[in-house]
Amino acid sequence: EIDAHYLQRRLAATLDDADECAKVADQVLSVLDIRPGTSIRECENQLLVLLGFERFDLIKTLLANRARIWGCVSIKRAVDESTRDSVEKALMEDESGEGEKALNELRSRSGAEDWKGERMKSAKDTLRKERGDGFDNLSEAAVGESKMSKALDSVKVGSDAAEDGDESPSDAKRSAHELDFDSLAFREGSHTMTNKKCELPDQSWRAMKPGYEEVHVPAVRSVAPPDEKLVPISDLPEWTRDAFKGMTMLNRVQSKMADVALRSSENVLLCAPTGAGKTNVAMLSILNILAQYRKEHADDMMNEDESGKASKHEGTLDLSAFKIIYVAPMKALVQEVVKNFSKRLGPYGIQVRELSGDSSLTRQQISETQMIVTTPEKWDIVTRQGEGRAYTQLV
């Protein structure tokens, strides 16, 4: 459920300092505000600047549920009725319709909780009248059992209903009562913790904050097996090392994927968390493609005199024979990917360009580009157009 501390809980996974986490949560809430009328594109850019590329999964969740998250958190945080009314008015006026939908869901849930409280109070009053002073010693379980019995009796469940043979079908229909099953459902579901004791790992610590308590648990550090070997950059082919300038060794994920990505043509599905090094695995796959279009005697050409050449790789690749497509999940990431790969593939003469809803390429530019960075929606449109198929055949 989305409450007043929802954003802080989502950010706590990557932010260790509680004060900074609360500060960033306030800034994120301000960016998600639907009242200034900011477009989803502007909101996306601001979140990317605020949270960074490594949290793009969280950014996607925030953008997909913008009105719902902002509305629920703001209402839970409201200190007076005027603030609450202002938030509810903004949700009702939301053009996407998500705000009104979220507000109606909040109201229905609040109504169900109020109805449940009234029914429990009524059951307690009834038992108090029937049992007198002895009611104070009754457990909550007894109250709940009595409540359920009265609910079943009210709709004549089982043999009692069968015995009333004199009642006509029309009378039975008029006397039927509607049960609110949502209010009778067990809200905690599978989240209930039945363990009587919870032991935290060593170096865990608690911090008491106004209105809530923080429990800090150290991250689990994986230990590499003794027989696992990391791949040094020096073990890669000499012509590929310019793409990994500043690096001395591949990490654990990249080392496991190096042979498949660089030296085979098999399809690869890599599932790893943010920051695990998936981009460098993609670079190994790109170098695999470049290796297939290297000219004969390319190594000899690299060792020739570099005077008059832009780089030692100039003339070693058939740049007109292939196209590489990199699909980024969001528009805001496309420019960052273009900047990154343009710098790393520049020595090979590879031209990297953006193709998204914000920028389009002419036929001449597409023919001169070896690597296109695009979004799923834009690439779907390009592949459906007849004029773009001549270039997609080179992918």
Disulfide bonds with the S-S distance in Angstrom:
none
